[in-house]
Amino acid sequence: MIQPSPKSGRPLPPRRRRGLFADILLLPLALLLELWSWVIWRYTLAALNALSQMPPIARLRLWLQGLPPLVVAFLFLIPEAIDHLGGFWATMLLVQHRVLAATLVALFVKGTAALVVIWIYQACEPSLMSVAWFAWTHDRVIAFKDWVLRRTEPVRKRLRAVLVGKGRLARRLAAWRSWLGRSRLARLFRRSTV
């Protein structure tokens, strides 16, 4: 049965229903991308920049940058595979109702692997982009991300308005950001990004 439009009472055309269905399916991905860009990416890069100042990590970074591009690409794929396997493992633990174990696997196995992937990418981006299959895949992933962001822009604008506006949730998030901004970890991140 065709559902009527909430405004006019007439049924939505099939193409419009497909678009609405696609938007609903893309919403969780859009929320994840917003979380990634607002929180995870910003603080992860700051933490990795702070770690890169340590002499052993700086030497490792220089060593990685000196490797042939194909070797760097395969070194990039190892923690990427571990990240996905860790996600599968955490999901299996969650299905078995072992929430604490799943959380620990997600935090330590998946989290560490993701940090290593981001660090290798950040340290060796020009080298990675010189490998044709890696650059092709990277461009497709970025194009898909941009498509999702364009497609979900209206929903993300409303979400940002709720998070940044004057409502109760916005005030709580602002208080939390203020508290985090005064923490020792935040001072370390600010120092490393300057």
C-alpha positions in Angstrom: 0.0 0.0 0.0 1.3 3.5 -0.9 1.5 5.8 2.1 0.1 9.3 1.7 2.3 12.3 1.9 2.0 14.0 5.4 1.4 17.5 3.8 -1.0 16.9 0.9 -2.5 13.5 1.8 -1.7 12.2 -1.7 0.6 9.2 -2.1 4.3 9.8 -2.6 5.6 8.8 -6.1 7.8 5.7 -6.1 11.0 7.7 -6.8 10.4 10.0 -3.9 9.8 7.1 -1.6 13.1 5.5 -2.6 14.8 8.8 -1.9 13.2 9.1 1.5 14.2 5.5 2.3 17.8 6.1 1.2 17.9 9.2 3.4 16.7 7.2 6.4 19.3 4.5 5.7 22.0 7.2 5.3 21.2 9.0 8.6 23.2 6.7 10.9 26.2 7.0 8.5 25.8 10.8 8.5 25.7 10.9 12.3 28.8 8.7 12.4 30.6 11.0 10.0 29.6 14.1 12.1 30.9 12.4 15.2 34.1 11.4 13.4 34.8 14.9 12.1 33.8 16.8 15.2 35.4 14.7 17.9 37.5 11.7 16.9 39.5 13.0 14.0 40.4 16.3 15.6 41.5 14.8 18.9 43.1 11.8 17.3 45.3 14.0 15.1 46.2 16.1 18.1 47.2 13.0 20.1 49.2 11.6 17.3 51.0 14.9 16.7 51.9 14.9 20.4 53.1 11.3 20.2 55.1 12.1 17.1 57.2 14.5 19.0 58.6 11.7 21.1 62.1 10.7 19.7 61.4 7.0 19.1 58.2 7.7 17.3 59.8 10.5 15.3 62.6 8.0 14.2 60.0 5.4 13.3 58.1 8.0 11.2 61.2 8.9 9.3 62.0 5.3 8.7 58.5 4.7 7.4 58.7 7.7 5.1 61.9 6.2 3.6 60.3 2.9 2.6 59.1 2.2 -0.9 55.4 3.2 -1.5 54.2 -0.4 -2.1 55.7 -1.5 1.2 54.1 1.4 3.1 50.7 0.5 1.5 51.0 -3.1 2.7 52.1 -1.9 6.2 49.0 0.3 6.1 46.8 -2.7 5.3 48.0 -4.8 8.2 46.5 -2.6 11.0 43.5 -1.9 8.8 42.8 -5.7 8.6 43.3 -6.0 12.4 40.9 -3.1 12.9 38.2 -5.0 10.9 38.9 -8.3 12.5 38.7 -6.6 15.9 35.3 -5.2 15.0 34.1 -8.7 13.9 35.5 -10.1 17.2 33.8 -7.4 19.3 30.5 -8.1 17.4 30.8 -11.8 18.1 31.4 -11.1 21.8 28.4 -8.8 21.9 26.2 -11.4 20.3 27.3 -13.8 23.1 26.1 -11.1 25.6 29.7 -10.5 26.8 29.4 -6.7 26.8 32.5 -5.9 28.9 34.7 -8.2 26.7 33.3 -6.7 23.5 33.9 -3.1 24.8 37.5 -3.9 25.8 38.2 -5.5 22.4 36.6 -2.5 20.6 38.6 0.0 22.7 42.0 -1.7 22.7 42.2 -3.9 19.6 40.1 -1.8 17.2 41.1 1.5 18.8 44.8 0.8 18.7 44.7 -0.5 15.1 42.7 2.6 14.0 45.3 4.8 15.6 48.1 3.0 13.9 46.2 3.3 10.5 45.7 7.0 11.0 49.3 7.5 12.1 50.7 5.7 9.0 48.3 7.6 6.7 49.3 10.9 8.3 53.0 10.1 8.2 53.1 8.7 4.6 50.2 10.2 2.7 52.3 11.2 -0.4 53.9 7.8 -0.5 50.5 6.0 -0.2 48.9 8.2 -2.9 51.7 7.3 -5.4 50.4 3.7 -5.4 47.7 3.6 -8.1 45.3 1.1 -6.5 45.5 2.8 -3.1 44.9 6.3 -4.7 42.0 4.9 -6.7 40.4 3.3 -3.6 41.0 6.4 -1.5 39.4 8.6 -4.1 36.3 6.4 -4.3 35.9 6.4 -0.5 36.3 10.2 -0.3 33.7 10.5 -3.2 31.3 8.3 -1.3 31.8 10.2 1.9 31.2 13.5 0.1 28.0 12.1 -1.5 26.7 11.0 1.9 27.5 14.4 3.4 25.7 16.2 0.5 22.8 13.9 0.7 22.3 14.3 4.5 23.2 18.0 4.8 19.7 19.2 5.9 19.5 16.6 8.7 23.1 17.4 9.8 22.2 21.1 9.9 19.2 20.4 12.2 21.4 18.2 14.4 24.1 20.9 14.7 21.4 23.4 15.6 20.2 21.2 18.4 23.8 20.5 19.6 24.9 24.2 19.4 21.6 25.9 20.1 20.1 27.1 23.4 18.3 23.9 24.5 19.1 21.7 27.4 21.2 19.2 25.5 23.3 22.1 24.0 23.9 23.5 27.4 25.0 20.2 28.8 27.4 19.6 25.8 28.8 23.1 26.2 29.5 22.4 29.9 31.1 19.1 29.1 33.3 20.8 26.4 34.3 23.5 28.8 35.2 20.9 31.4 37.3 18.9 28.9 38.9 22.2 27.7 40.3 22.7 31.2 41.6 19.2 31.6 45.3 18.3 31.5 44.8 16.1 28.4 43.3 19.1 26.5 46.3 21.3 27.4 48.6 18.6 26.0 46.6 18.5 22.8 46.6 22.3 22.4 50.4 22.4 23.0 51.0 19.7 20.3 48.9 21.5 17.7 50.6 24.9 18.0 
